[in-house]
């Protein structure tokens, strides 16, 4: 899987929780990886916003919105869309049901890798 270290930590955290609840299968891998990748980009953009602020100076010296703000906002949109599919929000969690018993779990062992 092509995830950076931040995305991999989020993957491990989420798959652990979702596996405990029986809410993840092999079919969910792509969507969850997309969420984790978006999370990593969001986190990186947020670090830069905290470091440089939401307004920065343009090359001509005028204040402009930080380009990191657009990145953070776009990744947050992606995360929220996928989060509602997995039940990561309170409202979506109330609509989640367990998958049928005949669907394979994402993880067969304890190591967290598929």
C-alpha positions as CSV (number, residue, x, y, z in Angstrom):
1,X,0.0,0.0,0.0
2,X,1.4,3.4,-1.0
3,X,0.7,5.4,2.2
4,X,3.1,7.6,4.0
5,X,3.9,7.2,7.7
6,X,1.1,9.6,8.9
7,X,-1.5,7.8,6.7
8,X,-0.2,4.4,7.9
9,X,-0.7,5.4,11.5
10,X,-4.2,6.5,10.8
11,X,-4.8,3.2,8.9
12,X,-3.7,1.2,11.9
13,X,-5.8,3.2,14.3
14,X,-8.9,3.0,12.2
15,X,-8.6,-0.6,11.1
16,X,-8.1,-1.6,14.7
17,X,-11.3,0.1,15.8
18,X,-13.4,-1.0,12.8
19,X,-12.1,-4.6,13.1
20,X,-13.2,-4.8,16.8
21,X,-16.7,-3.7,15.7
22,X,-16.8,-6.1,12.7
23,X,-17.4,-3.1,10.4
24,X,-14.7,-3.7,7.8
25,X,-14.1,-6.1,5.0
26,X,-11.5,-6.6,2.2
27,X,-13.8,-4.6,0.0
28,X,-13.3,-1.5,2.1
29,X,-9.5,-1.3,1.6
30,X,-9.5,1.3,-1.2
31,X,-12.0,3.7,0.5
32,X,-10.2,3.5,3.8
33,X,-6.8,4.0,2.1
34,X,-8.2,7.1,0.4
35,X,-9.4,8.4,3.7
36,X,-6.0,7.8,5.3
37,X,-4.2,9.5,2.4
38,X,-6.5,12.5,2.7
39,X,-6.0,12.6,6.5
40,X,-2.2,12.7,5.9
41,X,-2.4,15.5,3.4
42,X,-4.9,17.4,5.7
43,X,-2.5,17.0,8.7
44,X,0.5,18.2,6.6
45,X,-1.5,21.3,5.4
46,X,-2.6,22.0,9.0
47,X,1.0,22.0,10.2
48,X,1.9,24.5,7.5
49,X,-1.1,26.7,8.4
50,X,-0.1,26.6,12.1
51,X,3.4,27.5,11.1
52,X,2.7,30.3,8.6
53,X,-0.9,31.3,9.3
54,X,-4.0,31.5,7.1
55,X,-2.8,34.6,5.4
56,X,0.6,34.8,3.7
57,X,2.4,37.5,1.6
58,X,2.2,37.1,-2.2
59,X,5.5,37.5,-4.2
60,X,4.4,41.1,-4.7
61,X,4.0,41.6,-1.0
62,X,0.2,41.6,-0.8
63,X,-1.6,39.4,1.8
64,X,-3.3,36.4,0.3
65,X,-5.0,33.3,1.6
66,X,-2.5,30.5,2.3
67,X,-2.5,27.8,-0.4
68,X,-2.4,25.3,2.4
69,X,-5.9,26.4,3.5
70,X,-7.4,25.2,0.2
71,X,-5.5,21.9,0.5
72,X,-6.7,21.4,4.1
73,X,-10.3,22.3,3.2
74,X,-10.4,19.9,0.2
75,X,-8.9,17.0,2.1
76,X,-11.4,17.6,5.0
77,X,-14.2,17.4,2.4
78,X,-12.9,14.1,1.2
79,X,-12.4,12.8,4.7
80,X,-16.0,13.8,5.7
81,X,-17.5,12.1,2.7
82,X,-15.7,8.9,3.4
83,X,-16.2,9.2,7.2
84,X,-19.9,9.1,6.7
85,X,-19.6,5.9,4.8
86,X,-17.7,4.2,7.6
87,X,-19.7,5.7,10.5
88,X,-17.0,8.0,11.8
89,X,-19.5,10.7,12.5
90,X,-22.3,10.5,15.2
91,X,-25.1,10.9,12.6
92,X,-23.7,8.3,10.2
93,X,-22.9,5.9,13.1
94,X,-26.6,5.6,13.9
95,X,-27.2,4.3,10.3
96,X,-24.4,1.7,10.3
97,X,-25.2,-2.0,10.5
98,X,-22.9,-5.0,10.7
99,X,-21.9,-6.7,7.4
100,X,-23.3,-10.1,6.6
101,X,-21.5,-13.0,8.2
102,X,-20.5,-14.4,4.8
103,X,-18.3,-11.3,4.0
104,X,-14.6,-11.8,4.8
105,X,-13.1,-9.7,7.5
106,X,-10.3,-7.4,6.4
107,X,-7.9,-8.9,8.8
108,X,-7.6,-12.6,9.6
109,X,-4.7,-12.2,12.2
110,X,-3.7,-9.9,15.0
111,X,-0.9,-8.0,13.1
112,X,-3.2,-5.5,11.4
113,X,-1.9,-6.2,7.9
114,X,-3.9,-7.8,5.1
